[in-house]
Amino acid sequence: MDLGLKGRRALVTGGTKGIGRAIAFGFAAEGADVALCARNAAEVAETMKALEAAGVKVFGRALDVGDSAELAAFVNEVADALGGLDCLVANASALASGSGEDAFQGAFRIDLMHTRNACEAALPHLAKSGAGSIVAISSISGSEDYGYDSVSYGAMKAALFFYVKSLARHVAEKGIRANLVSPGTTYFKGGFWHRVEVDEPEVFAANLKANPFGRMARPEEIADAVIYLSSKRASFISGANLVVDGTLTMRIPN
């Protein structure tokens, strides 16, 4: 299936690890030029070098996506460097833990406001695309309570549901689509669940058992959903929340 992404231009925030990195490589595999950002300059440089090997144009730099002015400037730099912008993926997360004020402030600043600020900066460029797409990475934690320790993270992921649905309705007339992807438990070396596997093997085993598939998602499986939603094959899908969790959640959407 031709997804129609060859020659398109995509920006992925938090694009050097796990799901974000898999998304960046997913776009490159489809022939799209890729821009990315993350906090760590060495990791940004390494990821850019690896992406260039795929034969696509690559742009990126290290920055704090919680700095609205810096993020907006970067989005404009991306559009200049790549000759426009067709796809935005707001993936960066504070991965906040706990119910304290600092956790809430961190999750608000990164998970929610970085998404909003990236979208606002990207909209003028996406409107020129003719097929602009936004995908925000939420989580199953936004729709089900997985414990008080994840309340700050879950609260902001839930807020993204409303924001993106409303955004989708208001930008449709500009030819821009906006969707969410909500991953379930996702495993990769160095990631959250890898650390749980090492530090709390019983908790890790229980979470494996909780999924009827008996495993966690691979980052590439989440990325595939994002790439599809960003493509012309999803041209009439907007305002949707695509859950990619291997049936882990038991909630029945209404």
Short mmCIF file of the C-alpha atoms (twelve columns), coordinates in Angstrom:
data_MODEL
# 
_entry.id   MODEL 
# 
loop_
_atom_site.group_PDB 
_atom_site.id 
_atom_site.type_symbol 
_atom_site.label_atom_id 
_atom_site.label_alt_id 
_atom_site.label_comp_id 
_atom_site.label_asym_id 
_atom_site.label_seq_id 
_atom_site.Cartn_x 
_atom_site.Cartn_y 
_atom_site.Cartn_z 
_atom_site.pdbx_PDB_model_num 
ATOM 1   C CA . MET A 1   0.000   0.000   0.000  1 
ATOM 2   C CA . ASP A 2   1.383   3.392   -0.998 1 
ATOM 3   C CA . LEU A 3   0.828   5.762   1.911  1 
ATOM 4   C CA . GLY A 4   1.676   8.791   -0.193 1 
ATOM 5   C CA . LEU A 5   4.314   10.118  2.198  1 
ATOM 6   C CA . LYS A 6   7.284   10.167  -0.157 1 
ATOM 7   C CA . GLY A 7   8.629   13.698  -0.321 1 
ATOM 8   C CA . ARG A 8   6.414   14.894  2.519  1 
ATOM 9   C CA . ARG A 9   7.895   16.713  5.515  1 
ATOM 10  C CA . ALA A 10  7.371   15.520  9.080  1 
ATOM 11  C CA . LEU A 11  8.321   16.885  12.490 1 
ATOM 12  C CA . VAL A 12  8.514   14.627  15.546 1 
ATOM 13  C CA . THR A 13  9.079   16.055  19.036 1 
ATOM 14  C CA . GLY A 14  10.896  13.779  21.441 1 
ATOM 15  C CA . GLY A 15  12.233  11.914  18.432 1 
ATOM 16  C CA . THR A 16  15.384  10.214  19.737 1 
ATOM 17  C CA . LYS A 17  14.079  7.380   21.909 1 
ATOM 18  C CA . GLY A 18  11.393  4.716   22.011 1 
ATOM 19  C CA . ILE A 19  8.135   5.587   20.299 1 
ATOM 20  C CA . GLY A 20  9.352   8.952   19.004 1 
ATOM 21  C CA . ARG A 21  12.448  7.451   17.407 1 
ATOM 22  C CA . ALA A 22  10.376  4.678   15.821 1 
ATOM 23  C CA . ILE A 23  8.009   7.300   14.387 1 
ATOM 24  C CA . ALA A 24  10.898  9.274   12.893 1 
ATOM 25  C CA . PHE A 25  12.280  6.139   11.240 1 
ATOM 26  C CA . GLY A 26  8.794   5.164   10.114 1 
ATOM 27  C CA . PHE A 27  8.455   8.425   8.202  1 
ATOM 28  C CA . ALA A 28  11.935  8.008   6.709  1 
ATOM 29  C CA . ALA A 29  11.089  4.476   5.563  1 
ATOM 30  C CA . GLU A 30  8.156   5.947   3.630  1 
ATOM 31  C CA . GLY A 31  10.451  8.469   1.938  1 
ATOM 32  C CA . ALA A 32  9.433   11.505  3.999  1 
ATOM 33  C CA . ASP A 33  11.938  14.128  5.099  1 
ATOM 34  C CA . VAL A 34  12.167  14.239  8.882  1 
ATOM 35  C CA . ALA A 35  12.793  16.875  11.551 1 
ATOM 36  C CA . LEU A 36  13.141  16.038  15.210 1 
ATOM 37  C CA . CYS A 37  14.008  17.548  18.543 1 
ATOM 38  C CA . ALA A 38  14.846  16.335  22.031 1 
ATOM 39  C CA . ARG A 39  16.740  17.589  25.064 1 
ATOM 40  C CA . ASN A 40  19.994  15.692  24.552 1 
ATOM 41  C CA . ALA A 41  22.168  17.151  21.774 1 
ATOM 42  C CA . ALA A 42  24.300  14.010  21.370 1 
ATOM 43  C CA . GLU A 43  21.211  11.838  20.982 1 
ATOM 44  C CA . VAL A 44  19.736  14.255  18.451 1 
ATOM 45  C CA . ALA A 45  22.958  14.160  16.420 1 
ATOM 46  C CA . GLU A 46  23.126  10.353  16.524 1 
ATOM 47  C CA . THR A 47  19.513  9.968   15.451 1 
ATOM 48  C CA . MET A 48  19.914  12.467  12.624 1 
ATOM 49  C CA . LYS A 49  22.959  10.587  11.315 1 
ATOM 50  C CA . ALA A 50  21.071  7.294   11.380 1 
ATOM 51  C CA . LEU A 51  18.088  8.836   9.583  1 
ATOM 52  C CA . GLU A 52  20.279  10.337  6.879  1 
ATOM 53  C CA . ALA A 53  21.390  6.814   6.015  1 
ATOM 54  C CA . ALA A 54  17.815  6.217   4.829  1 
ATOM 55  C CA . GLY A 55  18.420  8.759   2.063  1 
ATOM 56  C CA . VAL A 56  16.015  11.460  3.267  1 
ATOM 57  C CA . LYS A 57  16.585  15.062  4.270  1 
ATOM 58  C CA . VAL A 58  16.937  15.464  8.032  1 
ATOM 59  C CA . PHE A 59  16.850  18.491  10.328 1 
ATOM 60  C CA . GLY A 60  16.957  18.730  14.097 1 
ATOM 61  C CA . ARG A 61  18.392  20.214  17.244 1 
ATOM 62  C CA . ALA A 62  18.314  19.957  21.000 1 
ATOM 63  C CA . LEU A 63  15.782  22.118  22.804 1 
ATOM 64  C CA . ASP A 64  13.345  22.294  25.692 1 
ATOM 65  C CA . VAL A 65  9.868   21.830  24.210 1 
ATOM 66  C CA . GLY A 66  8.460   23.391  27.374 1 
ATOM 67  C CA . ASP A 67  9.892   26.748  26.254 1 
ATOM 68  C CA . SER A 68  7.099   28.019  24.016 1 
ATOM 69  C CA . ALA A 69  9.193   30.648  22.238 1 
ATOM 70  C CA . GLU A 70  12.035  28.214  21.549 1 
ATOM 71  C CA . LEU A 71  9.608   25.577  20.299 1 
ATOM 72  C CA . ALA A 72  7.789   28.001  17.982 1 
ATOM 73  C CA . ALA A 73  11.103  29.200  16.566 1 
ATOM 74  C CA . PHE A 74  12.143  25.599  15.928 1 
ATOM 75  C CA . VAL A 75  8.915   24.786  14.080 1 
ATOM 76  C CA . ASN A 76  9.531   27.751  11.780 1 
ATOM 77  C CA . GLU A 77  13.162  26.667  11.291 1 
ATOM 78  C CA . VAL A 78  11.942  23.209  10.299 1 
ATOM 79  C CA . ALA A 79  9.578   24.637  7.699  1 
ATOM 80  C CA . ASP A 80  12.404  26.754  6.268  1 
ATOM 81  C CA . ALA A 81  14.904  23.875  6.248  1 
ATOM 82  C CA . LEU A 82  12.560  21.320  4.698  1 
ATOM 83  C CA . GLY A 83  10.668  23.686  2.413  1 
ATOM 84  C CA . GLY A 84  7.410   23.358  4.335  1 
ATOM 85  C CA . LEU A 85  5.672   21.094  6.814  1 
ATOM 86  C CA . ASP A 86  3.041   18.417  6.184  1 
ATOM 87  C CA . CYS A 87  2.981   16.295  9.351  1 
ATOM 88  C CA . LEU A 88  3.417   17.154  13.010 1 
ATOM 89  C CA . VAL A 89  3.724   14.491  15.705 1 
ATOM 90  C CA . ALA A 90  3.649   15.831  19.264 1 
ATOM 91  C CA . ASN A 91  5.299   12.978  21.123 1 
ATOM 92  C CA . ALA A 92  7.454   14.538  23.855 1 
ATOM 93  C CA . SER A 93  6.359   13.775  27.409 1 
ATOM 94  C CA . ALA A 94  7.536   14.646  30.907 1 
ATOM 95  C CA . LEU A 95  6.588   11.102  31.980 1 
ATOM 96  C CA . ALA A 96  5.482   12.686  35.226 1 
ATOM 97  C CA . SER A 97  4.920   10.503  38.260 1 
ATOM 98  C CA . GLY A 98  2.943   11.226  41.413 1 
ATOM 99  C CA . SER A 99  0.320   13.668  42.578 1 
ATOM 100 C CA . GLY A 100 2.537   16.518  43.781 1 
ATOM 101 C CA . GLU A 101 2.415   20.041  42.406 1 
ATOM 102 C CA . ASP A 102 5.781   19.669  40.656 1 
ATOM 103 C CA . ALA A 103 4.568   16.547  38.847 1 
ATOM 104 C CA . PHE A 104 1.413   18.311  37.700 1 
ATOM 105 C CA . GLN A 105 3.331   21.383  36.598 1 
ATOM 106 C CA . GLY A 106 5.816   19.281  34.639 1 
ATOM 107 C CA . ALA A 107 3.106   17.238  32.928 1 
ATOM 108 C CA . PHE A 108 1.116   20.384  32.139 1 
ATOM 109 C CA . ARG A 109 4.145   22.159  30.681 1 
ATOM 110 C CA . ILE A 110 5.358   19.294  28.507 1 
ATOM 111 C CA . ASP A 111 2.521   16.870  27.752 1 
ATOM 112 C CA . LEU A 112 -0.257  19.420  27.317 1 
ATOM 113 C CA . MET A 113 1.232   22.826  26.597 1 
ATOM 114 C CA . HIS A 114 4.041   21.609  24.349 1 
ATOM 115 C CA . THR A 115 1.377   19.898  22.219 1 
ATOM 116 C CA . ARG A 116 -0.737  23.029  22.080 1 
ATOM 117 C CA . ASN A 117 2.239   25.286  21.346 1 
ATOM 118 C CA . ALA A 118 3.653   22.999  18.660 1 
ATOM 119 C CA . CYS A 119 0.256   22.847  16.963 1 
ATOM 120 C CA . GLU A 120 -0.228  26.602  17.036 1 
ATOM 121 C CA . ALA A 121 3.211   27.197  15.552 1 
ATOM 122 C CA . ALA A 122 2.711   24.523  12.897 1 
ATOM 123 C CA . LEU A 123 -0.795  25.444  11.749 1 
ATOM 124 C CA . PRO A 124 0.211   28.180  9.245  1 
ATOM 125 C CA . HIS A 125 2.663   25.771  7.617  1 
ATOM 126 C CA . LEU A 126 0.261   22.822  7.657  1 
ATOM 127 C CA . ALA A 127 -2.420  24.980  6.026  1 
ATOM 128 C CA . LYS A 128 -0.109  25.450  3.033  1 
ATOM 129 C CA . SER A 129 0.440   21.705  2.731  1 
ATOM 130 C CA . GLY A 130 -2.930  20.806  1.272  1 
ATOM 131 C CA . ALA A 131 -2.867  17.636  3.375  1 
ATOM 132 C CA . GLY A 132 -1.681  18.759  6.790  1 
ATOM 133 C CA . SER A 133 -1.770  16.249  9.625  1 
ATOM 134 C CA . ILE A 134 -1.323  16.452  13.391 1 
ATOM 135 C CA . VAL A 135 -0.961  13.404  15.623 1 
ATOM 136 C CA . ALA A 136 -0.612  13.817  19.385 1 
ATOM 137 C CA . ILE A 137 0.602   10.917  21.505 1 
ATOM 138 C CA . SER A 138 -1.709  10.386  24.454 1 
ATOM 139 C CA . SER A 139 -1.981  7.175   26.526 1 
ATOM 140 C CA . ILE A 140 -4.408  4.611   27.851 1 
ATOM 141 C CA . SER A 141 -3.618  6.308   31.184 1 
ATOM 142 C CA . GLY A 142 -5.800  9.170   29.965 1 
ATOM 143 C CA . SER A 143 -8.909  6.995   30.000 1 
ATOM 144 C CA . GLU A 144 -8.302  4.459   32.775 1 
ATOM 145 C CA . ASP A 145 -6.963  4.910   36.300 1 
ATOM 146 C CA . TYR A 146 -3.760  2.942   36.750 1 
ATOM 147 C CA . GLY A 147 -3.004  4.156   40.264 1 
ATOM 148 C CA . TYR A 148 -2.485  7.413   42.105 1 
ATOM 149 C CA . ASP A 149 1.175   7.429   41.143 1 
ATOM 150 C CA . SER A 150 0.199   8.157   37.534 1 
ATOM 151 C CA . VAL A 151 -2.475  10.769  38.248 1 
ATOM 152 C CA . SER A 152 -0.489  13.778  36.952 1 
ATOM 153 C CA . TYR A 153 0.497   11.937  33.772 1 
ATOM 154 C CA . GLY A 154 -3.007  10.605  33.193 1 
ATOM 155 C CA . ALA A 155 -4.704  13.943  33.820 1 
ATOM 156 C CA . MET A 156 -2.732  15.676  31.067 1 
ATOM 157 C CA . LYS A 157 -3.111  12.783  28.641 1 
ATOM 158 C CA . ALA A 158 -6.863  12.986  29.232 1 
ATOM 159 C CA . ALA A 159 -6.808  16.725  28.552 1 
ATOM 160 C CA . LEU A 160 -5.309  15.984  25.146 1 
ATOM 161 C CA . PHE A 161 -8.473  14.100  24.168 1 
ATOM 162 C CA . PHE A 162 -10.571 17.244  24.385 1 
ATOM 163 C CA . TYR A 163 -7.924  19.550  22.948 1 
ATOM 164 C CA . VAL A 164 -7.260  17.465  19.842 1 
ATOM 165 C CA . LYS A 165 -10.944 16.737  19.175 1 
ATOM 166 C CA . SER A 166 -11.751 20.439  19.369 1 
ATOM 167 C CA . LEU A 167 -8.709  21.327  17.274 1 
ATOM 168 C CA . ALA A 168 -9.727  18.825  14.603 1 
ATOM 169 C CA . ARG A 169 -13.135 20.433  14.192 1 
ATOM 170 C CA . HIS A 170 -11.712 23.935  13.949 1 
ATOM 171 C CA . VAL A 171 -8.916  23.241  11.463 1 
ATOM 172 C CA . ALA A 172 -10.837 20.952  9.106  1 
ATOM 173 C CA . GLU A 173 -11.796 23.896  6.889  1 
ATOM 174 C CA . LYS A 174 -8.069  24.503  6.363  1 
ATOM 175 C CA . GLY A 175 -7.578  20.958  5.127  1 
ATOM 176 C CA . ILE A 176 -5.763  19.905  8.296  1 
ATOM 177 C CA . ARG A 177 -6.519  16.726  10.231 1 
ATOM 178 C CA . ALA A 178 -5.782  16.149  13.934 1 
ATOM 179 C CA . ASN A 179 -5.826  12.789  15.701 1 
ATOM 180 C CA . LEU A 180 -4.549  11.010  18.787 1 
ATOM 181 C CA . VAL A 181 -2.756  7.738   19.275 1 
ATOM 182 C CA . SER A 182 -3.019  6.221   22.760 1 
ATOM 183 C CA . PRO A 183 -0.396  3.527   23.345 1 
ATOM 184 C CA . GLY A 184 -0.701  0.852   25.968 1 
ATOM 185 C CA . THR A 185 2.317   -0.546  27.791 1 
ATOM 186 C CA . THR A 186 5.261   -0.275  25.401 1 
ATOM 187 C CA . TYR A 187 8.639   -1.893  25.951 1 
ATOM 188 C CA . PHE A 188 12.066  -0.826  24.725 1 
ATOM 189 C CA . LYS A 189 15.553  -0.941  26.202 1 
ATOM 190 C CA . GLY A 190 16.133  2.072   28.446 1 
ATOM 191 C CA . GLY A 191 12.428  2.848   28.605 1 
ATOM 192 C CA . PHE A 192 10.027  2.930   31.545 1 
ATOM 193 C CA . TRP A 193 9.003   -0.717  31.379 1 
ATOM 194 C CA . HIS A 194 12.592  -1.868  30.946 1 
ATOM 195 C CA . ARG A 195 13.418  -0.104  34.211 1 
ATOM 196 C CA . VAL A 196 10.433  -1.756  35.868 1 
ATOM 197 C CA . GLU A 197 11.596  -5.123  34.534 1 
ATOM 198 C CA . VAL A 198 14.989  -4.590  36.183 1 
ATOM 199 C CA . ASP A 199 13.877  -2.951  39.438 1 
ATOM 200 C CA . GLU A 200 10.468  -4.553  40.038 1 
ATOM 201 C CA . PRO A 201 10.289  -7.846  38.144 1 
ATOM 202 C CA . GLU A 202 7.075   -8.917  39.879 1 
ATOM 203 C CA . VAL A 203 5.312   -5.716  38.792 1 
ATOM 204 C CA . PHE A 204 6.622   -6.215  35.263 1 
ATOM 205 C CA . ALA A 205 5.409   -9.820  35.178 1 
ATOM 206 C CA . ALA A 206 1.966   -8.773  36.408 1 
ATOM 207 C CA . ASN A 207 1.654   -6.200  33.631 1 
ATOM 208 C CA . LEU A 208 2.648   -8.749  31.014 1 
ATOM 209 C CA . LYS A 209 0.008   -11.100 32.343 1 
ATOM 210 C CA . ALA A 210 -2.632  -8.354  32.303 1 
ATOM 211 C CA . ASN A 211 -2.542  -8.156  28.507 1 
ATOM 212 C CA . PRO A 212 -4.340  -10.993 26.708 1 
ATOM 213 C CA . PHE A 213 -1.497  -11.037 24.166 1 
ATOM 214 C CA . GLY A 214 0.940   -11.757 26.981 1 
ATOM 215 C CA . ARG A 215 3.368   -9.048  25.933 1 
ATOM 216 C CA . MET A 216 3.856   -5.320  25.580 1 
ATOM 217 C CA . ALA A 217 3.875   -3.286  22.396 1 
ATOM 218 C CA . ARG A 218 7.020   -2.585  20.422 1 
ATOM 219 C CA . PRO A 219 7.644   1.098   19.595 1 
ATOM 220 C CA . GLU A 220 7.358   0.263   15.897 1 
ATOM 221 C CA . GLU A 221 3.788   -0.970  16.420 1 
ATOM 222 C CA . ILE A 222 2.804   2.414   17.842 1 
ATOM 223 C CA . ALA A 223 4.719   4.187   15.092 1 
ATOM 224 C CA . ASP A 224 2.862   2.272   12.375 1 
ATOM 225 C CA . ALA A 225 -0.436  3.684   13.658 1 
ATOM 226 C CA . VAL A 226 0.979   7.211   13.678 1 
ATOM 227 C CA . ILE A 227 2.399   6.906   10.159 1 
ATOM 228 C CA . TYR A 228 -0.927  5.632   8.823  1 
ATOM 229 C CA . LEU A 229 -2.906  8.457   10.457 1 
ATOM 230 C CA . SER A 230 -0.438  10.958  9.009  1 
ATOM 231 C CA . SER A 231 -0.875  9.603   5.487  1 
ATOM 232 C CA . LYS A 232 -3.306  10.250  2.649  1 
ATOM 233 C CA . ARG A 233 -4.802  6.804   3.339  1 
ATOM 234 C CA . ALA A 234 -6.373  8.355   6.452  1 
ATOM 235 C CA . SER A 235 -7.651  11.409  4.582  1 
ATOM 236 C CA . PHE A 236 -11.108 11.400  6.214  1 
ATOM 237 C CA . ILE A 237 -10.023 10.390  9.708  1 
ATOM 238 C CA . SER A 238 -9.864  13.361  12.047 1 
ATOM 239 C CA . GLY A 239 -10.704 13.900  15.698 1 
ATOM 240 C CA . ALA A 240 -10.119 10.206  16.400 1 
ATOM 241 C CA . ASN A 241 -8.295  8.506   19.259 1 
ATOM 242 C CA . LEU A 242 -6.629  5.317   18.040 1 
ATOM 243 C CA . VAL A 243 -5.883  3.001   20.970 1 
ATOM 244 C CA . VAL A 244 -2.941  0.670   20.366 1 
ATOM 245 C CA . ASP A 245 -2.835  -1.539  23.445 1 
ATOM 246 C CA . GLY A 246 -3.359  -5.154  22.425 1 
ATOM 247 C CA . THR A 247 -6.750  -5.139  24.238 1 
ATOM 248 C CA . LEU A 248 -5.171  -4.227  27.599 1 
ATOM 249 C CA . THR A 249 -7.911  -1.708  28.386 1 
ATOM 250 C CA . MET A 250 -11.377 -2.952  29.275 1 
ATOM 251 C CA . ARG A 251 -13.226 0.344   28.830 1 
ATOM 252 C CA . ILE A 252 -15.969 0.335   26.197 1 
ATOM 253 C CA . PRO A 253 -15.878 3.724   24.373 1 
ATOM 254 C CA . ASN A 254 -19.218 5.470   23.944 1 
# 
